[in-house]
Every structure is written in structure tokens, then in C-alpha cells.
Amino acid sequence: MNKILINFFMLLIGSFLTTYVIATTLSVNDLLYQSYSEKLTTIQIEKVFELQEKWQWLSYAIIPLIVLIKSMLITTVLYIGTFFYSKAKVTFKQLFNVVVKAEFVFLGVGVLKIIWFYFFQTNYTLEDLQYFYPLSALNIVGYKGLEPWFIYPFQVLNLFELAYWLILAYFIGKLAFTIKDKGKPMDLGLKIVASSYGSALLLWVVVVMFFTLNYS
């Protein structure tokens, strides 16, 4: 259990650091000011920034909650998958540890975003920063001219997500595979991940697309 907690806290530290560096290094406040200046008066902008500064701590305090909820939900759907497809006894705690390990992959998204905008695309807008997702389909097609409800699905189609699936499949396959199973542990792992996490991810993307379509 201690090892799981250490991994989880390391994940939180990585999340804190990438969030902080993006906010400070990439001049997010300046970009927000430019965006607000097109819609609000100077006095209104000052009030918005005063309120933002007052509640800035909340954006960092909520990170552990978001990471925990995401990890628990993914663990739950994977647990359901192992229940149906695994002959071995795989515990919720084991799966939670696997999910936490796999989540480290997504820290690379923040790191690459920092590198890209700090060294390469130094002239950028708030929208560029918001919609940029390294190694994704969205970077190939571009967000400009794309219907808003298509943006998120194109972001989800990325190499980090692929790596996430493979890591989950590798470790879950090792946990779930028995001598009675045919094929290889990785095959079983992919079957469990695709049927449980894959289905849940598809449902989530559809829900996001639905709300984006209705409120854009």
C-alpha cells in the first residue's frame, strides 16, 4: 500500500509542477488579458484578475481530487473488465496501482507543451495554448476551421493515449493471465482494456461532443 501511495503522490507532484510551469512560463495571464480586452473594460478585467488571484489556490487544490476521481473511475471500469475476462483473482488495489503508473504517461503532454511554446512556437494565442495537444490528430488537421465538437475527439486520438493503453494492457495482462488462458498475457490485457476502458472512453467522448454541440 505504501508503494501505491508513493506513486500517487509522485503523480500529484508531477501534475502540480507541469500546471505551475505552464501558468508561469507560458504567460497565461497575459494571454487571458488579451482575450478579455476584446470583450471587457479595463475595470472589469481588473476585477476578474483580482477574483482569479484570490481563488488561484483552488485551481491547485483541486488537482489531487481530479487525479483521484479519474484514477478511481478508470480502475472501476477495468475491475469490471477483469471480472468478465480474467480467470485470475485481480484486486481493485492492484488495478489502482497499475492505473497510477500508467497516468505518468500524460505528464509528457504538459512537458511537450512547455517545450513547444517556449522554444518553437513563441508567438501564440490563448486558443493555440488551449487546443494544442502534442502528438495528436488535432495537431495534424488543426483546430482552425474545425467544428468545436470535433476538437476533443481529435485531441483524444494521440500517441500518449496509445501508450496509456499499452501500459495498462501489459500490467493487467500480467495480473490476469493464467495457464488456462490461450495466447499471450498482452493479448488478454488488450482485450480487458479495450472492452472496459475503451468503451468508457468512447462514451465519455460522445458525451463531451454532445454537450459541446449543444452549448457552442
CYANA upper distance limits for C-alpha pairs under 8 A (distance plus 0.5 A):
  1 MET  CA      5 LEU  CA      6.89
  2 ASN  CA      6 ILE  CA      6.68
  3 LYS  CA      7 ASN  CA      6.70
  4 ILE  CA      8 PHE  CA      6.60
  4 ILE  CA     97 ASN  CA      6.10
  4 ILE  CA    100 VAL  CA      8.39
  5 LEU  CA      9 PHE  CA      6.57
  6 ILE  CA     10 MET  CA      6.58
  7 ASN  CA     11 LEU  CA      6.68
  7 ASN  CA     97 ASN  CA      8.40
  7 ASN  CA    100 VAL  CA      7.29
  7 ASN  CA    101 LYS  CA      7.43
  8 PHE  CA     12 LEU  CA      6.81
  8 PHE  CA    100 VAL  CA      6.65
  9 PHE  CA     13 ILE  CA      6.65
 10 MET  CA     14 GLY  CA      6.72
 11 LEU  CA     15 SER  CA      6.69
 11 LEU  CA    100 VAL  CA      7.91
 11 LEU  CA    103 GLU  CA      8.00
 11 LEU  CA    104 PHE  CA      6.78
 12 LEU  CA     16 PHE  CA      6.59
 12 LEU  CA     63 ILE  CA      7.99
 12 LEU  CA     64 PRO  CA      6.80
 12 LEU  CA     67 VAL  CA      8.01
 13 ILE  CA     17 LEU  CA      6.62
 14 GLY  CA     18 THR  CA      6.71
 14 GLY  CA    107 LEU  CA      7.23
 15 SER  CA     19 THR  CA      6.61
 15 SER  CA     63 ILE  CA      7.99
 15 SER  CA    107 LEU  CA      7.19
 16 PHE  CA     20 TYR  CA      6.56
 16 PHE  CA     60 TYR  CA      7.41
 16 PHE  CA     63 ILE  CA      7.90
 17 LEU  CA     21 VAL  CA      6.51
 18 THR  CA     22 ILE  CA      6.52
 18 THR  CA    107 LEU  CA      7.83
 18 THR  CA    110 GLY  CA      6.18
 18 THR  CA    111 VAL  CA      7.14
 19 THR  CA     23 ALA  CA      6.73
 19 THR  CA    110 GLY  CA      8.03
 20 TYR  CA     24 THR  CA      6.68
 21 VAL  CA     25 THR  CA      5.91
 21 VAL  CA     26 LEU  CA      8.04
 21 VAL  CA    114 ILE  CA      8.15
 22 ILE  CA     26 LEU  CA      5.89
 22 ILE  CA     27 SER  CA      8.31
 22 ILE  CA     28 VAL  CA      8.00
 22 ILE  CA    110 GLY  CA      8.00
 22 ILE  CA    114 ILE  CA      6.66
 23 ALA  CA     27 SER  CA      6.77
 23 ALA  CA     28 VAL  CA      5.76
 23 ALA  CA     29 ASN  CA      8.03
 24 THR  CA     28 VAL  CA      7.28
 25 THR  CA    114 ILE  CA      8.24
 25 THR  CA    118 TYR  CA      8.13
 26 LEU  CA    114 ILE  CA      7.70
 26 LEU  CA    117 PHE  CA      7.62
 26 LEU  CA    118 TYR  CA      7.33
 27 SER  CA     31 LEU  CA      7.03
 28 VAL  CA     32 LEU  CA      6.64
 28 VAL  CA    126 LEU  CA      7.95
 29 ASN  CA     33 TYR  CA      6.60
 30 ASP  CA     34 GLN  CA      6.80
 31 LEU  CA     35 SER  CA      6.72
 31 LEU  CA    125 THR  CA      6.96
 31 LEU  CA    126 LEU  CA      5.89
 32 LEU  CA     36 TYR  CA      6.53
 32 LEU  CA    126 LEU  CA      7.33
 33 TYR  CA     37 SER  CA      6.46
 33 TYR  CA     45 ILE  CA      7.73
 34 GLN  CA     38 GLU  CA      7.48
 35 SER  CA     39 LYS  CA      7.95
 35 SER  CA    126 LEU  CA      7.80
 36 TYR  CA     40 LEU  CA      6.09
 36 TYR  CA     45 ILE  CA      7.02
 37 SER  CA     41 THR  CA      7.12
 37 SER  CA     42 THR  CA      7.66
 37 SER  CA     45 ILE  CA      7.76
 40 LEU  CA     44 GLN  CA      6.42
 40 LEU  CA     45 ILE  CA      6.71
 41 THR  CA     45 ILE  CA      6.69
 42 THR  CA     46 GLU  CA      6.71
 43 ILE  CA     47 LYS  CA      6.84
 44 GLN  CA     48 VAL  CA      6.73
 45 ILE  CA     49 PHE  CA      6.74
 46 GLU  CA     50 GLU  CA      6.59
 47 LYS  CA     51 LEU  CA      6.66
 48 VAL  CA     52 GLN  CA      6.57
 49 PHE  CA     53 GLU  CA      6.45
 50 GLU  CA     54 LYS  CA      6.68
 51 LEU  CA     55 TRP  CA      6.84
 52 GLN  CA     56 GLN  CA      6.15
 55 TRP  CA     59 SER  CA      7.94
 56 GLN  CA     60 TYR  CA      7.74
 57 TRP  CA     61 ALA  CA      6.59
 58 LEU  CA     62 ILE  CA      6.46
 59 SER  CA     63 ILE  CA      7.40
 61 ALA  CA     65 LEU  CA      8.28
 62 ILE  CA     66 ILE  CA      6.75
 63 ILE  CA     67 VAL  CA      6.63
 64 PRO  CA     68 LEU  CA      6.45
 65 LEU  CA     69 ILE  CA      6.53
 66 ILE  CA     70 LYS  CA      6.55
 67 VAL  CA     71 SER  CA      6.54
 68 LEU  CA     72 MET  CA      6.51
 69 ILE  CA     73 LEU  CA      6.58
 70 LYS  CA     74 ILE  CA      6.70
 71 SER  CA     75 THR  CA      6.51
 71 SER  CA     96 PHE  CA      7.41
 71 SER  CA     99 VAL  CA      6.78
 71 SER  CA    100 VAL  CA      7.14
 72 MET  CA     76 THR  CA      6.56
 72 MET  CA     96 PHE  CA      7.47
 73 LEU  CA     77 VAL  CA      6.95
 74 ILE  CA     78 LEU  CA      6.70
 74 ILE  CA     99 VAL  CA      7.78
 74 ILE  CA    197 TYR  CA      7.07
 75 THR  CA     79 TYR  CA      6.47
 75 THR  CA     92 PHE  CA      7.46
 75 THR  CA     95 LEU  CA      6.33
 75 THR  CA     96 PHE  CA      5.86
 75 THR  CA     99 VAL  CA      6.99
 76 THR  CA     80 ILE  CA      6.89
 76 THR  CA     92 PHE  CA      8.01
 77 VAL  CA     81 GLY  CA      6.84
 77 VAL  CA    196 SER  CA      5.97
 77 VAL  CA    197 TYR  CA      6.50
 77 VAL  CA    200 ALA  CA      7.87
 78 LEU  CA     82 THR  CA      6.74
 78 LEU  CA     95 LEU  CA      7.82
 78 LEU  CA    192 ILE  CA      7.50
 78 LEU  CA    193 VAL  CA      7.07
 78 LEU  CA    196 SER  CA      6.08
 78 LEU  CA    197 TYR  CA      6.60
 79 TYR  CA     83 PHE  CA      6.69
 79 TYR  CA     90 VAL  CA      8.24
 79 TYR  CA     91 THR  CA      8.14
 79 TYR  CA     92 PHE  CA      6.79
 79 TYR  CA     95 LEU  CA      7.52
 80 ILE  CA     84 PHE  CA      7.11
 80 ILE  CA    196 SER  CA      7.51
 81 GLY  CA     85 TYR  CA      6.66
 81 GLY  CA     86 SER  CA      8.36
 81 GLY  CA    192 ILE  CA      5.72
 81 GLY  CA    193 VAL  CA      7.72
 81 GLY  CA    195 SER  CA      7.17
 81 GLY  CA    196 SER  CA      5.63
 82 THR  CA     86 SER  CA      5.35
 82 THR  CA     90 VAL  CA      7.50
 82 THR  CA    176 ALA  CA      7.58
 82 THR  CA    192 ILE  CA      6.74
 85 TYR  CA    188 LEU  CA      8.42
 85 TYR  CA    192 ILE  CA      7.06
 86 SER  CA     90 VAL  CA      8.41
 86 SER  CA    176 ALA  CA      5.83
 86 SER  CA    177 PHE  CA      7.49
 87 LYS  CA    176 ALA  CA      7.38
 87 LYS  CA    177 PHE  CA      7.98
 87 LYS  CA    178 THR  CA      7.39
 88 ALA  CA    175 LEU  CA      7.98
 88 ALA  CA    176 ALA  CA      5.73
 88 ALA  CA    177 PHE  CA      7.19
 88 ALA  CA    178 THR  CA      6.89
 89 LYS  CA    176 ALA  CA      7.70
 90 VAL  CA     94 GLN  CA      7.26
 90 VAL  CA     95 LEU  CA      7.89
 90 VAL  CA    175 LEU  CA      6.94
 90 VAL  CA    176 ALA  CA      6.88
 91 THR  CA     95 LEU  CA      7.01
 92 PHE  CA     96 PHE  CA      6.56
 93 LYS  CA     97 ASN  CA      6.77
 94 GLN  CA     98 VAL  CA      6.95
 95 LEU  CA     99 VAL  CA      6.69
 95 LEU  CA    172 ILE  CA      7.77
 96 PHE  CA    100 VAL  CA      6.69
 97 ASN  CA    101 LYS  CA      6.79
 98 VAL  CA    102 ALA  CA      6.71
 98 VAL  CA    168 LEU  CA      7.06
 98 VAL  CA    171 PHE  CA      7.02
 98 VAL  CA    172 ILE  CA      7.85
 99 VAL  CA    103 GLU  CA      6.61
 99 VAL  CA    168 LEU  CA      7.31
100 VAL  CA    104 PHE  CA      7.55
102 ALA  CA    164 TYR  CA      6.24
102 ALA  CA    167 ILE  CA      6.46
102 ALA  CA    168 LEU  CA      6.84
103 GLU  CA    107 LEU  CA      8.02
103 GLU  CA    164 TYR  CA      7.76
104 PHE  CA    108 GLY  CA      8.12
105 VAL  CA    109 VAL  CA      8.39
105 VAL  CA    160 PHE  CA      6.96
105 VAL  CA    163 ALA  CA      7.82
105 VAL  CA    164 TYR  CA      6.99
106 PHE  CA    110 GLY  CA      7.98
106 PHE  CA    160 PHE  CA      6.91
106 PHE  CA    161 GLU  CA      8.50
107 LEU  CA    111 VAL  CA      7.00
108 GLY  CA    112 LEU  CA      6.49
108 GLY  CA    160 PHE  CA      8.40
109 VAL  CA    113 LYS  CA      6.62
109 VAL  CA    133 TYR  CA      7.40
109 VAL  CA    134 PRO  CA      6.75
109 VAL  CA    160 PHE  CA      8.09
110 GLY  CA    114 ILE  CA      6.74
111 VAL  CA    115 ILE  CA      6.83
112 LEU  CA    116 TRP  CA      6.42
112 LEU  CA    134 PRO  CA      7.07
113 LYS  CA    117 PHE  CA      6.72
113 LYS  CA    132 PHE  CA      7.88
113 LYS  CA    133 TYR  CA      7.83
113 LYS  CA    134 PRO  CA      7.19
114 ILE  CA    118 TYR  CA      6.31
115 ILE  CA    119 PHE  CA      6.29
115 ILE  CA    120 PHE  CA      7.96
116 TRP  CA    120 PHE  CA      5.66
116 TRP  CA    121 GLN  CA      6.59
117 PHE  CA    121 GLN  CA      5.25
117 PHE  CA    122 THR  CA      5.77
117 PHE  CA    123 ASN  CA      8.37
117 PHE  CA    124 TYR  CA      8.06
118 TYR  CA    122 THR  CA      6.27
124 TYR  CA    128 ASP  CA      6.41
124 TYR  CA    129 LEU  CA      7.63
125 THR  CA    129 LEU  CA      6.97
126 LEU  CA    130 GLN  CA      6.64
127 GLU  CA    131 TYR  CA      6.46
128 ASP  CA    132 PHE  CA      6.31
131 TYR  CA    143 TYR  CA      7.52
131 TYR  CA    151 ILE  CA      8.28
131 TYR  CA    155 GLN  CA      8.50
132 PHE  CA    138 LEU  CA      8.21
132 PHE  CA    139 ASN  CA      7.32
133 TYR  CA    138 LEU  CA      7.61
133 TYR  CA    139 ASN  CA      7.21
133 TYR  CA    155 GLN  CA      6.60
134 PRO  CA    139 ASN  CA      7.39
134 PRO  CA    158 ASN  CA      8.14
135 LEU  CA    139 ASN  CA      7.42
135 LEU  CA    158 ASN  CA      6.01
135 LEU  CA    159 LEU  CA      6.25
135 LEU  CA    160 PHE  CA      7.93
136 SER  CA    140 ILE  CA      7.63
136 SER  CA    154 PHE  CA      7.33
136 SER  CA    155 GLN  CA      6.12
136 SER  CA    156 VAL  CA      7.64
136 SER  CA    157 LEU  CA      6.11
136 SER  CA    158 ASN  CA      4.36
136 SER  CA    159 LEU  CA      7.01
137 ALA  CA    141 VAL  CA      7.00
137 ALA  CA    154 PHE  CA      5.64
137 ALA  CA    155 GLN  CA      6.79
137 ALA  CA    156 VAL  CA      8.50
137 ALA  CA    157 LEU  CA      6.15
137 ALA  CA    158 ASN  CA      6.66
138 LEU  CA    142 GLY  CA      5.81
138 LEU  CA    143 TYR  CA      6.93
138 LEU  CA    151 ILE  CA      7.35
138 LEU  CA    154 PHE  CA      5.29
138 LEU  CA    155 GLN  CA      5.91
138 LEU  CA    157 LEU  CA      8.38
139 ASN  CA    143 TYR  CA      8.17
142 GLY  CA    146 LEU  CA      7.84
143 TYR  CA    151 ILE  CA      7.03
146 LEU  CA    150 PHE  CA      7.25
146 LEU  CA    151 ILE  CA      7.48
147 GLU  CA    151 ILE  CA      7.45
148 PRO  CA    152 TYR  CA      8.49
148 PRO  CA    212 THR  CA      7.37
148 PRO  CA    213 LEU  CA      7.76
148 PRO  CA    216 SER  CA      7.56
149 TRP  CA    153 PRO  CA      8.45
149 TRP  CA    208 VAL  CA      8.32
149 TRP  CA    209 MET  CA      5.44
149 TRP  CA    210 PHE  CA      7.98
149 TRP  CA    212 THR  CA      5.72
149 TRP  CA    213 LEU  CA      5.85
149 TRP  CA    216 SER  CA      8.49
150 PHE  CA    154 PHE  CA      6.96
150 PHE  CA    209 MET  CA      7.47
151 ILE  CA    155 GLN  CA      6.79
152 TYR  CA    156 VAL  CA      6.76
152 TYR  CA    205 VAL  CA      7.83
152 TYR  CA    208 VAL  CA      8.08
152 TYR  CA    209 MET  CA      7.78
153 PRO  CA    157 LEU  CA      6.99
153 PRO  CA    205 VAL  CA      6.80
153 PRO  CA    209 MET  CA      8.24
154 PHE  CA    158 ASN  CA      8.34
156 VAL  CA    161 GLU  CA      7.45
157 LEU  CA    161 GLU  CA      7.51
158 ASN  CA    162 LEU  CA      7.11
159 LEU  CA    163 ALA  CA      6.63
160 PHE  CA    164 TYR  CA      6.59
161 GLU  CA    165 TRP  CA      6.79
162 LEU  CA    166 LEU  CA      6.85
163 ALA  CA    167 ILE  CA      6.63
164 TYR  CA    168 LEU  CA      6.67
165 TRP  CA    169 ALA  CA      6.50
165 TRP  CA    190 LEU  CA      8.05
165 TRP  CA    193 VAL  CA      7.39
166 LEU  CA    170 TYR  CA      6.50
166 LEU  CA    190 LEU  CA      7.85
167 ILE  CA    171 PHE  CA      6.86
168 LEU  CA    172 ILE  CA      6.37
168 LEU  CA    189 GLY  CA      7.77
168 LEU  CA    190 LEU  CA      8.50
168 LEU  CA    193 VAL  CA      7.48
169 ALA  CA    173 GLY  CA      6.13
169 ALA  CA    186 MET  CA      6.41
169 ALA  CA    187 ASP  CA      8.33
169 ALA  CA    188 LEU  CA      8.12
169 ALA  CA    189 GLY  CA      4.47
169 ALA  CA    190 LEU  CA      5.30
169 ALA  CA    191 LYS  CA      8.47
169 ALA  CA    192 ILE  CA      7.97
169 ALA  CA    193 VAL  CA      6.60
170 TYR  CA    174 LYS  CA      6.93
170 TYR  CA    185 PRO  CA      7.79
170 TYR  CA    186 MET  CA      5.81
170 TYR  CA    189 GLY  CA      6.58
170 TYR  CA    190 LEU  CA      8.29
171 PHE  CA    175 LEU  CA      6.93
171 PHE  CA    189 GLY  CA      7.94
172 ILE  CA    176 ALA  CA      6.41
172 ILE  CA    189 GLY  CA      5.75
173 GLY  CA    177 PHE  CA      6.07
173 GLY  CA    185 PRO  CA      4.87
173 GLY  CA    186 MET  CA      5.64
173 GLY  CA    187 ASP  CA      7.76
173 GLY  CA    188 LEU  CA      6.06
173 GLY  CA    189 GLY  CA      4.42
173 GLY  CA    190 LEU  CA      8.04
174 LYS  CA    185 PRO  CA      6.24
174 LYS  CA    186 MET  CA      8.04
174 LYS  CA    189 GLY  CA      8.20
176 ALA  CA    185 PRO  CA      8.06
176 ALA  CA    188 LEU  CA      8.08
176 ALA  CA    189 GLY  CA      7.95
177 PHE  CA    181 ASP  CA      6.89
177 PHE  CA    184 LYS  CA      8.37
177 PHE  CA    185 PRO  CA      5.82
177 PHE  CA    188 LEU  CA      7.38
183 GLY  CA    187 ASP  CA      7.08
183 GLY  CA    188 LEU  CA      8.18
184 LYS  CA    188 LEU  CA      7.20
185 PRO  CA    189 GLY  CA      6.61
186 MET  CA    190 LEU  CA      6.57
187 ASP  CA    191 LYS  CA      6.73
188 LEU  CA    192 ILE  CA      6.76
189 GLY  CA    193 VAL  CA      6.62
190 LEU  CA    194 ALA  CA      6.33
191 LYS  CA    195 SER  CA      6.56
192 ILE  CA    196 SER  CA      6.56
192 ILE  CA    197 TYR  CA      8.37
193 VAL  CA    197 TYR  CA      5.69
193 VAL  CA    198 GLY  CA      6.69
194 ALA  CA    198 GLY  CA      4.86
194 ALA  CA    199 SER  CA      7.23
195 SER  CA    199 SER  CA      6.25
196 SER  CA    200 ALA  CA      6.76
197 TYR  CA    201 LEU  CA      6.46
198 GLY  CA    202 LEU  CA      6.67
199 SER  CA    203 LEU  CA      6.77
200 ALA  CA    204 TRP  CA      6.65
201 LEU  CA    205 VAL  CA      6.67
202 LEU  CA    206 VAL  CA      6.76
203 LEU  CA    207 VAL  CA      6.74
204 TRP  CA    208 VAL  CA      6.72
205 VAL  CA    209 MET  CA      6.59
206 VAL  CA    210 PHE  CA      6.59
207 VAL  CA    211 PHE  CA      6.83
208 VAL  CA    212 THR  CA      6.51
209 MET  CA    213 LEU  CA      6.47
210 PHE  CA    214 ASN  CA      6.78
211 PHE  CA    215 TYR  CA      6.50
212 THR  CA    216 SER  CA      6.07
